[in-house]
């Protein structure tokens, strides 16, 4: 979320469809500035050998991938194709992910891959139910050139035997530079301990959730709807009124980090900055 936007307005409208992958983010990826779609994280969701995500450098330990789901989704199996599996040449040219760590809240799932082409299936000991799942690459099979980045071709999430993502998402989750900076989950509340979340998905839906720490005193709340970009503006309507948040650099962060801020008289749900980082 590093591209400056201005004049943003938000639209909360119709209920979103249940289930499905809403977005994929990465802290970085290979050739992001020169060829932004070539190795982007959305490539992981299309179940096609022709596309892959590759880390910014040969050291993936500082990279974090995040996957968002449009509703709380149960994942009991993960199918993974490591490396750049476009062809035999690219398979050997790039390093391949070896050990992966999936994280959802306090739940962690470590996966160790074989150095072979094609999908490898892993049944989870304990299913993960979440709206947001992060992934870290902890180890790799090196390429002949030690400076080459680490790649993963596909990650297919499975629930009760049914794939949640696949080739049908190729156009639905298509990269759009006009909204790329906004896709993902925005966090509000105490820094380091947020309790409000605004997730914007590539399919045009959003999910706002209030998740209080003390549910005996305060009830959780979820609002789902649709968003649209019109004339370079992202349009939101809340309670029959429209609000225009500002998109700006997060003043509390020295490095990367941005905020959405709803100014003026706004509903309690929209007060305070929504940050790109928790």
C-alpha positions as CSV (number, residue, x, y, z in Angstrom):
1,X,0.0,0.0,0.0
2,X,2.6,2.5,-1.1
3,X,0.9,4.5,-3.9
4,X,-0.4,8.0,-2.9
5,X,-4.2,8.5,-3.4
6,X,-6.4,11.5,-2.9
7,X,-10.0,12.4,-2.6
8,X,-11.0,8.9,-1.4
9,X,-14.7,8.3,-0.6
10,X,-16.1,4.9,0.7
11,X,-19.3,2.9,-0.2
12,X,-20.8,0.4,2.2
13,X,-23.8,-1.2,0.5
14,X,-25.1,-4.7,-0.4
15,X,-24.1,-7.8,1.6
16,X,-21.1,-9.6,0.2
17,X,-21.2,-13.2,-1.1
18,X,-20.2,-15.8,1.4
19,X,-16.7,-17.4,1.3
20,X,-13.8,-17.0,-1.1
21,X,-10.4,-15.3,-1.2
22,X,-10.6,-11.5,-1.1
23,X,-7.0,-10.5,-1.6
24,X,-3.3,-11.4,-1.5
25,X,-0.6,-9.0,-0.2
26,X,3.1,-9.1,0.1
27,X,5.6,-6.8,1.8
28,X,7.5,-7.0,-1.5
29,X,8.2,-9.1,-4.6
30,X,10.7,-9.4,-7.5
31,X,10.6,-6.6,-10.1
32,X,7.7,-4.8,-8.3
33,X,8.6,-1.4,-9.6
34,X,9.5,-2.4,-13.2
35,X,7.0,-5.1,-14.0
36,X,4.4,-5.0,-11.2
37,X,2.2,-7.9,-12.4
38,X,4.9,-10.4,-13.3
39,X,5.6,-11.8,-9.8
40,X,2.9,-10.3,-7.7
41,X,1.2,-12.2,-4.8
42,X,-2.1,-12.6,-6.6
43,X,-0.4,-15.1,-8.9
44,X,-0.4,-17.5,-6.0
45,X,-4.2,-17.8,-6.1
46,X,-4.9,-18.8,-9.8
47,X,-3.7,-22.4,-9.7
48,X,-1.8,-21.9,-12.9
49,X,1.9,-22.9,-13.6
50,X,2.3,-19.9,-15.9
51,X,2.4,-17.4,-12.9
52,X,4.3,-17.3,-9.6
53,X,5.2,-15.0,-6.7
54,X,8.9,-14.4,-6.1
55,X,10.6,-12.7,-3.2
56,X,12.3,-9.3,-3.6
57,X,15.8,-10.7,-3.0
58,X,17.4,-14.1,-2.4
59,X,16.7,-13.7,1.3
60,X,12.9,-14.2,1.9
61,X,13.1,-14.0,5.7
62,X,11.9,-10.4,5.8
63,X,9.0,-11.1,3.4
64,X,5.4,-11.6,4.7
65,X,2.5,-12.7,2.5
66,X,-1.1,-12.1,3.7
67,X,-4.3,-13.7,2.4
68,X,-7.7,-12.3,3.1
69,X,-11.0,-14.1,3.0
70,X,-14.4,-12.4,2.4
71,X,-15.9,-14.2,5.5
72,X,-14.5,-16.4,8.3
73,X,-13.3,-19.4,6.3
74,X,-12.3,-22.9,7.5
75,X,-9.2,-24.3,5.9
76,X,-8.4,-27.9,6.5
77,X,-6.0,-28.6,3.6
78,X,-3.4,-26.6,1.7
79,X,-2.0,-27.5,-1.7
80,X,1.3,-25.9,-2.7
81,X,3.4,-25.7,-5.9
82,X,6.8,-24.4,-5.0
83,X,9.3,-22.7,-7.2
84,X,8.7,-21.0,-10.5
85,X,7.0,-23.8,-12.4
86,X,6.5,-22.1,-15.7
87,X,8.8,-24.5,-17.4
88,X,11.9,-26.6,-16.7
89,X,14.2,-23.6,-17.2
90,X,12.5,-21.3,-14.7
91,X,12.3,-24.1,-12.2
92,X,16.1,-24.3,-12.0
93,X,16.7,-20.6,-12.5
94,X,15.0,-19.5,-9.3
95,X,15.2,-20.7,-5.7
96,X,12.3,-22.8,-4.4
97,X,10.5,-22.4,-1.1
98,X,11.3,-25.3,1.3
99,X,9.8,-24.5,4.7
100,X,6.7,-22.3,5.1
101,X,4.9,-21.0,8.2
102,X,1.2,-20.1,8.1
103,X,-0.1,-17.9,11.0
104,X,-3.7,-17.1,11.9
105,X,-3.9,-15.4,15.3
106,X,-2.3,-17.7,17.8
107,X,-2.5,-20.7,15.5
108,X,0.6,-21.7,13.5
109,X,1.0,-24.4,10.9
110,X,4.5,-25.3,9.7
111,X,4.8,-27.0,6.3
112,X,7.9,-28.6,4.7
113,X,8.0,-29.0,0.9
114,X,9.8,-31.4,-1.3
115,X,12.0,-30.0,-4.0
116,X,9.8,-31.2,-6.9
117,X,7.4,-29.6,-9.4
118,X,3.6,-29.7,-9.1
119,X,1.1,-29.5,-6.3
120,X,1.9,-31.0,-2.9
121,X,-1.0,-31.5,-0.5
122,X,-1.0,-31.0,3.2
123,X,-3.9,-31.9,5.6
124,X,-3.8,-29.7,8.6
125,X,-3.8,-31.3,12.1
126,X,-6.2,-28.7,13.2
127,X,-8.4,-26.7,10.7
128,X,-7.8,-22.9,10.6
129,X,-10.9,-20.7,10.6
130,X,-10.0,-17.1,9.9
131,X,-10.5,-14.0,7.7
132,X,-6.8,-13.3,7.5
133,X,-3.8,-15.7,7.1
134,X,-0.2,-14.7,6.9
135,X,2.7,-16.7,5.4
136,X,6.4,-16.6,6.0
137,X,9.1,-18.4,3.9
138,X,11.5,-19.9,6.5
139,X,13.9,-21.9,4.3
140,X,14.6,-22.5,0.6
141,X,16.1,-24.9,-1.9
142,X,18.8,-22.6,-3.5
143,X,19.1,-21.9,-7.2
144,X,22.4,-22.4,-9.0
145,X,22.8,-18.6,-8.8
146,X,22.7,-17.8,-5.0
147,X,21.4,-14.3,-5.8
148,X,18.2,-15.4,-7.4
149,X,14.9,-14.8,-5.5
150,X,12.7,-17.6,-3.9
151,X,9.5,-18.4,-5.7
152,X,6.2,-20.2,-5.1
153,X,3.9,-20.9,-8.0
154,X,0.5,-21.7,-6.3
155,X,-1.2,-22.0,-2.9
156,X,-4.6,-23.6,-3.1
157,X,-6.7,-23.4,0.1
158,X,-9.2,-26.3,0.6
159,X,-12.2,-26.5,2.8
160,X,-14.1,-29.9,3.2
161,X,-12.5,-31.1,0.0
162,X,-13.4,-28.1,-2.0
163,X,-10.8,-25.6,-3.3
164,X,-11.5,-22.0,-2.3
165,X,-9.3,-20.5,-5.0
166,X,-8.3,-21.6,-8.5
167,X,-8.1,-20.5,-12.2
168,X,-11.6,-19.0,-12.0
169,X,-10.1,-16.1,-10.0
170,X,-7.8,-15.0,-12.8
171,X,-10.0,-12.1,-13.8
172,X,-12.0,-11.7,-10.6
173,X,-8.8,-10.8,-8.6
174,X,-7.1,-9.1,-11.5
175,X,-4.4,-6.6,-10.6
176,X,-5.6,-3.0,-10.8
177,X,-3.1,-0.2,-10.2
178,X,-5.8,2.3,-9.4
179,X,-7.0,0.3,-6.3
180,X,-3.9,-1.8,-5.5
181,X,-2.8,0.6,-2.7
182,X,-6.1,0.0,-0.9
183,X,-6.6,-3.7,-1.1
184,X,-6.1,-5.6,2.1
185,X,-7.0,-5.2,5.8
186,X,-6.9,-1.8,7.6
187,X,-6.5,-1.8,11.4
188,X,-8.0,0.6,13.9
189,X,-7.7,0.9,17.7
190,X,-4.7,0.6,19.9
191,X,-1.4,0.3,17.9
192,X,-0.2,-3.3,18.3
193,X,-3.7,-4.3,19.6
194,X,-6.4,-3.3,17.1
195,X,-10.0,-4.2,17.6
196,X,-11.5,-2.8,14.4
197,X,-10.8,-4.1,11.0
198,X,-11.8,-2.9,7.5
199,X,-10.9,-5.4,4.8
200,X,-11.2,-4.3,1.1
201,X,-11.4,-7.2,-1.4
202,X,-10.6,-7.3,-5.1
203,X,-14.1,-8.7,-5.9
204,X,-15.6,-5.3,-5.0
205,X,-16.7,-6.3,-1.5
206,X,-15.6,-5.2,2.0
207,X,-15.9,-6.5,5.5
208,X,-15.8,-4.3,8.6
209,X,-15.6,-6.0,12.0
210,X,-15.4,-4.8,15.5
211,X,-13.8,-7.5,17.7
212,X,-13.7,-6.3,21.3
213,X,-11.4,-7.9,23.9
214,X,-14.2,-8.1,26.5
215,X,-17.2,-9.6,24.7
216,X,-19.2,-9.7,28.0
217,X,-19.3,-5.9,28.1
218,X,-19.3,-5.1,24.4
219,X,-20.8,-7.0,21.5
220,X,-18.8,-7.7,18.3
221,X,-20.2,-6.2,15.1
222,X,-19.8,-7.0,11.4
223,X,-20.8,-4.9,8.5
224,X,-20.4,-6.3,4.9
225,X,-21.0,-4.5,1.6
226,X,-19.6,-3.4,-1.7
227,X,-17.1,-0.8,-2.8
228,X,-16.5,0.9,-6.2
229,X,-14.0,3.2,-7.7
230,X,-15.5,6.1,-9.7
231,X,-13.4,8.9,-11.2
232,X,-10.4,7.7,-9.2
233,X,-12.4,7.7,-5.9
234,X,-13.3,4.8,-3.7
235,X,-17.0,5.4,-2.7
236,X,-18.4,4.4,0.9
237,X,-21.9,5.0,2.3
238,X,-22.5,4.3,6.0
239,X,-25.9,4.7,7.6
240,X,-27.2,6.5,4.5
241,X,-24.4,9.1,4.5
242,X,-21.1,9.4,2.5
243,X,-17.7,9.9,4.1
244,X,-14.4,10.9,2.5
245,X,-11.4,9.4,4.3
246,X,-8.0,10.8,3.6
247,X,-5.2,8.5,2.5
248,X,-1.8,9.6,3.8
249,X,1.5,8.5,5.2
250,X,1.2,7.2,8.7
251,X,2.8,9.8,11.0
252,X,3.4,7.2,13.7
253,X,5.6,5.1,11.3
254,X,9.2,5.9,10.3
255,X,9.2,3.4,7.5
256,X,6.4,2.1,5.2
257,X,2.9,2.6,6.5
258,X,-0.3,4.5,5.5
259,X,-3.6,5.5,7.1
260,X,-7.2,6.0,6.1
261,X,-8.7,8.8,8.2
262,X,-12.4,9.7,8.3
263,X,-12.7,13.3,9.4
264,X,-15.6,15.3,10.8
265,X,-18.7,13.9,12.3
266,X,-18.7,10.2,11.5
267,X,-20.2,7.0,13.1
268,X,-18.3,5.6,16.0
269,X,-17.2,2.6,13.8
270,X,-15.2,4.9,11.5
271,X,-13.4,7.1,14.1
272,X,-9.7,7.2,14.4
273,X,-7.0,6.2,11.8
274,X,-7.2,2.8,10.0
275,X,-3.6,1.7,9.5
276,X,-2.0,-0.6,7.0
277,X,-0.2,-2.3,9.9
278,X,-1.6,-3.5,13.2
